[in-house]
Amino acid sequence: MGTSSRIRRAVDAKTLIGGVWRSGESLHDVRDPYRRDVVGTMAISSERDLGDALDAARRASAVMARMPGYERARLLHRIADSVTARAQHIGEILARESGKAISDAVLEPLRAADTIRLSAEEAVRIEGEHVPMDASPVGAGKVGMVLRFPVGVVAAITPFNGPVHLTAHKLGPALAAGNSIVLKPSPKAPLSVHAFVAAVLEADVPDGAVNVLYGDDVAPGLVSDPRVDFVSFTGSIPVGKAIRNSVGMKPVALELGGVGPTFVSDDADLETAAKACARNAMMIAGQSCVSVQNVYVKRPAYDAFLDRLVNEIEAIRFGDPLESSTEVGTLIDDGAAERVMGMIDRAVRDGATLLCGGHRSGAQLDATVLTDVNSSMDIVSDEIFGPAMTVQTYDDVEPIFSEISRSPYGLQCGIFTNSLDLAMTAFRTIRTGGVIVNGTSRWRADQMPYGGVKDSGIGREGPKYAIRDMTEERLLVLN
């Protein structure tokens, strides 16, 4: 039986409140961007659903806060095992609703399970610190310590490009820290999150510790409601800024966009660099906030790098997301592909050279490489979020470091070089969330602190660092 026939039956994503699934008064159809048929439906949550979910989360937050760390760790390990057992099913739904290649789609819940296991390990490591009170006369003779406590209720809004994995990066740390959570997935990929949460509930999660709302109408009320203590959002910069402006003094973590700068020096291994840049620009159809977008190559290496890059890109297999041989499927929908195609067309009209790609069929867009571009083109200065990239030459790299530091974006950079001095100059000079040496801007391990600066975000993901954000410090002084 083929993958498509196994999951032809519609999937219904229902609101989850206090451990009970609730049907919606109105439904939203979710379509396969490749086949264009309806994969399933998503319940559109109401204002009543929002209030009930927050009340349930508030009650459950007290239960989670009382749960010892070792019990939270056991709970998270059970969740990870449950998700792992259902990875194939979750991945098949994800491939259908998002157009992600089935190979990547099945790996996503497995990676999500690993992230939850990392969160379980951190659940027993949440620590405070001793404050040396005798550093001043007034503190002499006293004992001071800082401990960390759960914030309470976490609101988590997740995007379509990694719906299961990025949900795990919010759910795992929230529960590890002793909080409850209200999830609001993207309406463009809700079905895989529903399947993921169903697996989570199989692990005997306390009622109300995990709640799910659907539809963008409830999002403003969710983030601004006083019953929510912390907001974690992954998505676009405009929405992130709107959330930041609406929550007042409430703490937030915002993981937003970037333009994927990656540098290739003439002392680098060009074969390795070209392969990494090609694949990390095109995988998941370029729909990652750290996808390789702008590659800067030192002039002596430019021609050789470009030849290797194009050869590697031409070897990437685009096609039907459900075929096991496909490496890259579609963008999330026709509108996304049209938006990226518009950026490509404008760049070519303004003088860019199209080396390959530049063709669209529905939601599928060919791998596209552009040269002869400049920073005034939106395909360089704005986030593409599609399977397209630019390649530029440089003679002196430090002015480009400075230009990137002055730009609104600052998520991650990659640099290929065998010069420790150049690597450290990049690290010290570029104002960004991370610098990956001999790797691209897209490289990420789930335990590391991941996030940006400037318009690219606030706070850090990675279980240890997200838990730090999802807890608050409290000082104890013993006289």
C-alpha positions in Angstrom: 0.0 0.0 0.0 1.5 3.4 -1.0 1.8 6.3 1.3 -0.9 8.4 -0.4 -3.5 5.6 -0.1 -2.6 5.0 3.6 -3.5 8.6 4.5 -6.2 9.3 2.0 -8.8 9.4 4.8 -9.4 12.9 6.1 -7.8 14.0 9.3 -9.7 16.2 11.7 -7.8 18.6 13.9 -9.9 19.3 17.0 -9.5 21.9 19.8 -8.1 20.3 22.9 -9.2 21.8 26.3 -8.5 20.3 29.7 -7.8 16.8 28.2 -11.0 16.8 26.1 -11.2 17.1 22.3 -13.8 19.6 21.2 -15.3 20.0 17.7 -15.5 23.5 16.2 -18.6 25.2 15.1 -16.8 26.1 11.8 -14.2 24.2 10.0 -11.2 25.1 7.7 -10.2 22.7 4.9 -6.5 21.8 4.7 -5.3 21.0 1.2 -2.4 19.1 -0.1 -0.3 21.7 -2.0 0.9 19.1 -4.6 -2.3 17.1 -5.2 -4.6 20.0 -4.3 -7.2 17.7 -2.6 -8.5 18.1 0.9 -6.4 16.3 3.4 -8.5 17.1 6.4 -10.2 19.8 8.4 -9.2 22.1 11.2 -11.7 23.3 13.9 -11.7 27.1 14.2 -11.6 27.8 17.9 -14.0 30.3 19.4 -13.6 33.0 22.1 -15.3 30.5 24.4 -12.7 27.9 23.5 -10.0 30.4 24.3 -11.4 31.2 27.7 -11.9 27.6 28.6 -8.4 26.6 27.4 -6.8 29.3 29.5 -8.9 28.4 32.6 -7.8 24.7 32.1 -4.2 25.7 31.7 -4.3 27.9 34.8 -5.6 25.0 36.9 -3.1 22.6 35.4 -0.2 25.1 36.0 -0.5 24.5 39.7 -0.4 20.7 39.2 2.7 21.0 37.0 4.4 23.3 39.4 4.0 20.8 42.3 5.4 17.9 40.2 9.0 17.1 41.2 11.6 17.3 38.5 12.1 13.6 38.3 8.4 13.1 37.6 8.4 15.8 34.9 11.5 14.0 33.3 9.6 10.7 33.3 6.6 12.3 31.8 8.7 13.8 29.0 10.4 10.5 28.3 7.0 8.8 28.0 6.0 11.5 25.5 9.1 11.1 23.5 8.6 7.3 23.3 4.9 7.8 22.2 5.9 10.3 19.5 8.7 8.0 18.2 6.2 5.1 17.9 3.9 7.2 15.8 6.6 9.0 13.7 5.6 7.4 10.4 1.9 8.3 10.8 2.7 11.9 11.9 5.2 12.3 9.0 2.8 11.0 6.4 0.2 13.6 7.5 2.9 16.3 7.5 4.0 15.4 4.0 0.4 15.6 2.7 -0.6 18.9 4.3 2.7 20.8 3.8 4.3 19.4 0.6 7.4 18.5 2.6 9.3 15.5 1.1 8.3 12.3 2.9 11.8 11.5 3.9 12.1 14.9 5.8 8.5 14.7 7.1 9.1 11.4 8.9 12.4 12.5 10.3 10.7 15.6 11.8 8.7 13.8 14.6 11.8 11.7 15.4 13.8 14.9 15.8 10.9 16.3 17.9 11.1 13.2 20.2 14.9 13.8 20.6 14.2 17.5 21.6 11.6 16.3 24.2 14.2 13.8 25.6 16.7 16.7 25.8 14.0 18.6 27.7 13.5 15.7 30.1 17.2 15.8 30.9 17.0 19.5 31.7 14.0 19.0 33.9 16.3 17.7 36.7 19.0 20.4 36.1 17.1 23.6 36.8 19.3 25.3 39.3 19.8 28.6 41.0 22.9 30.2 42.5 24.4 31.2 45.8 24.7 35.0 46.3 27.8 36.0 48.3 26.1 38.3 50.7 29.3 39.1 52.7 30.6 41.1 49.7 29.2 44.2 51.5 28.9 45.2 55.2 25.1 45.2 55.1 25.1 41.6 53.8 27.6 40.2 56.2 26.3 37.2 58.2 23.5 36.5 55.8 22.9 33.7 53.3 21.5 34.5 49.9 20.3 32.2 47.2 18.4 32.5 43.9 16.0 29.7 42.8 14.0 29.4 39.6 10.3 28.8 39.5 7.9 28.0 36.6 6.2 31.1 35.2 2.8 29.4 35.0 1.0 29.4 31.6 2.9 29.4 28.4 1.2 30.5 25.1 3.0 29.0 22.1 2.4 30.0 18.5 4.1 27.8 15.9 4.6 28.1 12.1 4.0 25.8 9.1 7.5 25.1 8.1 8.5 22.8 11.0 5.1 22.3 12.7 5.9 19.3 14.8 9.6 20.0 15.5 9.0 23.6 16.5 6.0 22.6 18.7 8.3 20.2 20.5 10.8 23.1 21.1 8.1 24.9 23.0 6.1 22.0 24.6 9.2 20.2 25.9 10.8 23.1 27.8 7.4 24.3 29.1 6.5 21.0 30.7 10.1 20.5 31.9 10.0 23.8 33.7 6.7 22.9 35.4 4.4 25.0 33.3 1.2 24.3 31.4 0.9 25.3 27.7 -1.7 26.5 25.2 -0.6 25.8 21.6 -1.8 27.7 18.6 -0.4 26.0 15.4 -0.4 27.5 11.9 -3.7 27.0 10.0 -1.5 25.9 7.1 -0.2 22.8 8.9 -2.5 21.9 11.8 -3.1 18.2 11.1 0.4 17.0 11.9 0.3 19.0 15.2 -3.0 17.3 16.0 -1.4 13.9 15.4 1.6 14.9 17.5 -0.5 16.1 20.4 -2.6 13.0 20.3 0.7 11.0 20.8 1.6 13.4 23.7 -1.7 12.7 25.4 -1.0 8.9 25.3 1.8 9.6 27.9 -0.7 10.4 30.7 -0.2 14.1 30.7 -2.3 15.9 33.4 -5.5 17.3 32.1 -5.1 20.9 31.0 -1.3 20.8 31.0 -1.4 20.8 27.2 -4.2 22.6 25.3 -4.6 23.4 21.6 -6.5 26.1 19.8 -6.8 26.6 16.1 -7.3 29.6 13.8 -5.7 33.0 13.7 -8.7 34.8 15.2 -7.9 33.7 18.7 -4.2 34.6 18.6 -4.5 38.2 19.7 -6.6 37.3 22.7 -4.3 34.4 23.6 -1.1 36.5 23.8 -2.7 39.5 25.6 -4.8 37.6 28.1 -3.6 38.1 31.7 -3.9 34.4 32.4 -0.9 33.9 30.1 2.4 34.4 31.8 4.8 33.9 28.9 4.5 34.0 25.1 6.7 31.9 22.7 6.3 32.7 19.0 8.1 31.5 15.9 7.1 33.1 12.6 7.3 36.4 10.7 8.9 39.6 11.8 5.7 41.7 11.4 3.7 39.3 13.5 6.5 39.1 16.1 6.6 42.8 16.4 2.8 43.0 16.8 3.0 40.4 19.6 5.8 42.3 21.3 3.8 45.5 21.2 0.6 43.9 22.6 1.8 42.0 25.7 3.0 44.9 27.9 5.4 43.7 30.6 4.8 40.0 29.8 8.0 38.2 28.9 8.3 36.8 25.3 10.6 34.7 23.2 10.4 35.6 19.5 12.2 33.5 16.9 11.8 35.4 13.6 13.4 35.8 10.2 16.8 36.0 8.6 18.5 36.3 5.2 20.9 33.3 5.6 24.3 34.9 4.9 27.1 32.4 4.4 30.7 33.2 3.5 33.2 31.1 1.5 36.8 32.1 1.7 39.4 31.1 -0.9 41.1 28.9 1.6 38.0 26.8 2.2 37.2 23.3 1.0 35.1 24.4 -2.0 33.6 21.0 -2.7 32.3 20.8 0.9 31.2 24.4 0.9 29.3 24.2 -2.4 27.5 21.0 -1.5 26.5 22.4 1.9 25.3 25.7 0.5 23.3 24.1 -2.3 21.5 21.7 -0.1 20.9 24.1 2.8 19.4 26.6 0.4 17.0 24.2 -1.2 16.0 21.6 1.4 12.4 21.9 2.6 12.0 24.2 -0.4 14.0 26.9 1.4 11.3 27.4 4.0 13.5 27.9 7.0 14.4 31.2 8.6 18.1 30.2 8.5 18.1 28.8 4.9 21.2 29.8 2.9 20.0 32.8 1.0 23.0 35.1 0.3 26.4 33.5 -0.3 29.5 35.7 -0.4 32.5 34.1 -2.1 36.1 35.5 -2.2 36.9 36.4 -5.8 39.7 33.9 -6.5 37.4 31.0 -5.5 34.2 32.3 -7.2 34.2 30.5 -10.5 35.2 27.2 -9.1 32.7 27.4 -6.3 29.9 28.4 -8.6 30.5 25.5 -10.9 30.4 23.1 -8.0 27.3 24.8 -6.5 25.2 24.5 -9.7 26.3 20.9 -10.3 25.1 20.0 -6.8 21.8 21.8 -7.1 21.1 20.1 -10.4 21.5 16.7 -8.6 18.8 17.6 -6.0 15.6 15.7 -6.8 12.4 17.9 -6.8 9.0 16.2 -7.2 6.1 14.4 -5.6 6.5 14.8 -1.8 5.2 11.3 -1.3 7.7 9.6 -3.5 10.6 8.1 -1.5 13.2 9.4 -4.0 12.0 13.0 -3.7 14.3 15.3 -1.8 12.4 18.5 -2.1 8.6 18.8 -2.5 6.5 22.0 -2.7 6.2 25.3 -1.0 3.3 25.5 1.5 0.9 26.8 -1.2 0.5 28.5 -4.5 0.6 32.0 -2.9 4.0 31.3 -1.3 5.4 30.2 -4.7 4.0 33.2 -6.5 5.6 35.5 -3.9 9.0 34.0 -4.3 8.6 34.0 -8.1 7.9 37.7 -7.9 11.1 38.3 -6.1 13.1 36.4 -8.7 11.4 38.2 -11.6 12.1 41.6 -10.1 15.7 40.7 -9.5 16.1 39.6 -13.2 14.4 42.7 -14.4 16.8 44.8 -12.4 19.9 43.2 -13.9 20.4 39.9 -12.0 21.6 36.8 -13.9 19.5 33.7 -13.6 22.0 30.7 -13.6 19.3 28.1 -13.1 15.7 27.7 -12.1 13.2 30.5 -12.2 10.2 28.3 -13.2 7.0 27.6 -11.2 4.2 25.0 -11.5 1.6 25.6 -8.8 3.2 25.4 -5.4 6.4 23.9 -6.8 9.3 26.1 -7.7 12.6 25.0 -9.3 15.9 25.5 -7.5 17.0 29.0 -8.4 20.4 30.6 -8.3 21.0 34.3 -9.1 24.2 36.2 -9.6 25.0 39.9 -10.4 22.7 41.0 -7.6 23.0 43.9 -5.1 21.7 44.8 -1.7 19.0 47.1 -3.2 17.2 44.0 -4.5 14.6 42.5 -2.2 15.8 39.1 -3.1 19.0 40.0 -1.2 17.7 42.3 1.5 14.4 40.5 2.4 13.8 37.0 3.5 13.1 34.7 0.5 11.6 31.7 2.3 11.8 29.7 -0.9 14.2 27.6 -3.0 16.2 30.5 -4.3 19.7 31.9 -3.4 22.1 34.6 -4.5 25.9 34.3 -5.0 28.1 37.4 -4.8 31.9 38.0 -4.8 34.0 39.9 -2.4 37.6 41.1 -2.2 37.5 42.5 1.4 35.0 40.7 3.6 34.9 43.1 6.6 32.7 45.7 4.9 30.2 43.0 4.3 30.4 42.0 8.0 29.6 45.6 8.9 26.8 45.8 6.4 25.2 42.7 7.9 25.6 44.1 11.4 23.8 47.3 10.3 20.9 45.4 8.7 17.7 44.6 10.5 18.4 40.9 10.5 20.7 39.0 12.8 19.8 35.3 13.1 22.8 33.1 12.1 25.7 33.3 9.7 27.9 30.6 8.2 31.6 30.9 7.2 33.8 28.4 5.4 37.5 29.0 6.1 40.6 27.4 7.4 41.7 30.6 9.0 41.0 30.8 12.7 41.7 34.5 12.5 39.0 35.1 9.9 36.6 32.9 11.8 37.1 34.8 15.0 36.9 38.1 13.2 33.5 37.1 11.9 32.4 36.0 15.4 33.5 39.2 17.0 32.3 41.5 14.3 29.0 40.3 12.9 26.0 41.3 15.1 24.1 38.0 14.9 22.7 35.2 17.1 25.3 32.7 16.0 28.3 32.1 13.7 28.8 28.6 12.3 32.4 27.9 11.2 32.8 25.5 8.3 29.0 25.2 8.1 26.1 27.2 6.7 23.7 29.6 8.3 21.1 26.7 8.5 23.1 24.4 10.8 21.4 23.7 14.1 21.7 21.2 16.9 18.6 21.1 19.1 20.5 21.4 22.4 22.3 24.6 21.4 21.0 28.2 22.1 19.3 29.2 18.9 17.8 32.7 18.2 18.5 36.1 16.8 19.1 39.7 17.6 17.7 42.9 16.2 14.5 42.2 14.1 15.4 38.5 14.1 14.2 37.9 17.6 14.3 37.9 21.4 15.3 35.0 23.6 16.7 31.6 22.7 15.4 28.2 21.9 17.2 24.9 22.9 15.7 23.2 25.9 18.1 24.5 28.5 17.8 28.1 27.3 14.1 28.0 26.7 13.6 26.6 30.3 15.6 29.6 31.5 13.2 31.9 29.7 10.2 30.0 31.0 11.2 30.2 34.6 11.6 33.3 36.9 14.1 34.0 39.5 13.3 34.4 43.2 15.7 35.5 45.8 15.8 34.1 49.4 17.9 35.8 52.1 18.4 34.1 55.4 19.2 36.4 58.3 
